[in-house]
Every structure is written in C-alpha cells, then in structure tokens.
Amino acid sequence: MPPFLIIAIDGGAAAGKSTTARALSERFHFLHVDTGSYYRALTAEMLRAGLSPADLPAVEAALAALALGTRVESRRALMEVANRVVPDAELRSPAVNAHVSHFAALPSVRSALLAYQRDQAAVARRHGFAGLVMEGRDIGTIIFPDADFRFFLHADPAERARRRAAEGQQDSIAERDRLDSSRKAAPLACPIGAIDIDSTLLDLETVVETVAAPIAARLAA
C-alpha cells in the first residue's frame, strides 16, 4: 500500500497556496484543508455575535461554547460551526477580511483550532483519502512540523495584490502580512527545512508542477 502523506503548504495571501493545494488534492486524491477558511469562519461567527478581538473574555467564552465539526464535500474538508458551514461570500466579505488577522493573532483562537486542525488527518484516513494537503500560515511550523513535505510559497506584495484584484476581491495584503508575521502566537514564517518557492514570476502550472514533482517521486518509490 502507498504511504499516507501529509503535505503542508504555508505562505501569505495570494501566493498560490489554494490553487496548488486543490491541484494536489485532485491529482493524488488528498483531502484538501484550507485552514485560512477556518479562521475566517470563526471570525465570521464572532462578528455575527457582535464580538471584537479586543474583548478577550467574551471571545474566549464564545470559543468555549463553539461546537466544531467537519463536512467533507468532494475533496474538501469544510468546518462546521454549530452545524453550519459559513458560505464563501461571507468568508470573503470585507468585514471578515478586515478582522481575520486580528482574531487569528489571539493565542486562545489558535489554541481552540490546534487539535481540530490536526484531527483532519484522521478525517482524511476515515474517508479513504491517500493523504492530506493542508494550507495556511503555520502548518509546517506548528500544526504538522513533521509533515512528509513542507512548502512555503511567497511572491512580491504588489503581484499578490494584483492577483486578488483580478479575482474581484479586496484584501489588505501588506497589512495582513505585517499582522500575521509579527504576531506572537504561531507567526507566518518559512519552516526550517521547507521547500521555498517564489511564485512572483511563475505561472500557476509551473508552481503546481514544482510542488507535485517530489510527491509523485515519493509515491512512485
């Protein structure tokens, strides 16, 4: 039997993580986990409750009361919050864009999601997937530091902003990078020993093939 592989892909917004992770999921029959959507879902839930990241006691009380589940659709692992999957339009709303890095910087929020994220490997196994590909900002450093493969994608901020605009989305790339890289809890950083890929001048097909090649070689061996 081929090995069950865990693939960690980290990087800033619009560096190519999601497109690459989706391509790997399809090519190798991996369960795809976008942890950014998890933090966005929690942020949306907090905003729906009228909470601010500055009100830490209220946030922690809300976290303690949350019931989290996983819904697998096709090859995606979607997080359920109180049996509800937050719609993509809400996840990408300007309000969530503006607040997600502030909520994600809270140690209590990251702690609340740590075990849940790691448990997605068990979810993948239960559903018969050949592996797990997880993307985010601390996957190779905190969630799965011993992943079979760890990649770090990055690109020039101006190019990433152009990509977001081409998608019709508004995202404060530079500000989110600053917040995510400077937070004390699990900051965005290239994991030691990870494969570092600058996607600024690369098309998506090239990025995908660069990431897929060592995985295919491992499976072939």
Beta strands, then each sheet from edge to edge (+ up, - down):
strand 1: 5-11
strand 2: 30-34
strand 3: 68-73
strand 4: 76-81
strand 5: 131-136
strand 6: 149-154
strand 7: 195-198
sheet 1: 2+ 5+ 1+ 6+ 7+
sheet 2: 3+ 4-
end
